[in-house]
Amino acid sequence: MIRAVLFDMDGTITDTERIYNNFWEESARELGYDFFSKKDALLLRSLNHKDSAALLEELFGDRVDYHKLHTLCGQKVDTYLEENGIPLKPGLHEILTYLKEKHIKSAVVTAPAMG
């Protein structure tokens, strides 16, 4: 019997992972990191700052300034979300309605914000 459902935020409730991925890559290109790929952006998904910085150092050494890249990416994401809103995953309203109708508790569990 299901007693509760826990939801992660990014990629489950909000459709923001793809936005972050696009802006990681775009920001890298703007900073001259032409070797940084979409695959590299995907590797950063769900990592905290410390682990993201360590991963980029492991992959690229001192060729990437993580803090500069992170700041630019964060600015781009913030601007995009301010202009376009935060997109929700398809089917979210339906599943929340279903859970409410069935008196199944739900909660959001997620990592701290990027900034």
Order of alpha helices (4+ residues) and beta strands (2+ residues): beta-alpha-alpha-alpha-alpha-alpha-beta
